[in-house]
Amino acid sequence: SRSGATIGLARWCGLAPAAAAEFSMLMSVPALLGATALKALHVVRDGAGVGELPMGVMLLGMAVAGVVGYGALQILVRVLSAGRFWLFGLYCLVAGLLGLVLI
């Protein structure tokens, strides 16, 4: 995963666990902004996605995603600080194998 690669490299270069996680998340900002801009362009140009869900449902989804994402980052920093980053590698391996087998 992108975050695993950037965190692993940051740790290898000597960054502290929390700084490595912050570095990884900051590296994702350009990609997220680019994807958002492309989706917004698609919506404006083609009207795709407009009116498919009520605004309240979309806002609730965004709020839940934000809370879960924040919680996941807190867990990631704790795992990094405890020196158990190999667990993330194991998770990626299992998820990747399951993806190959199930798809």
Secondary structure, DSSP 8 states (H G I E B T S, - for coil): -HHHHHHHHHHHTT--HHHHHHHHHHHHHHHHHHHHHHHHHHHHHH-TTTTSS-HHHHHHHHHHHHHHHHHHHHHHHHHHHTT-THHHHHHHHHHHHHHHHH-
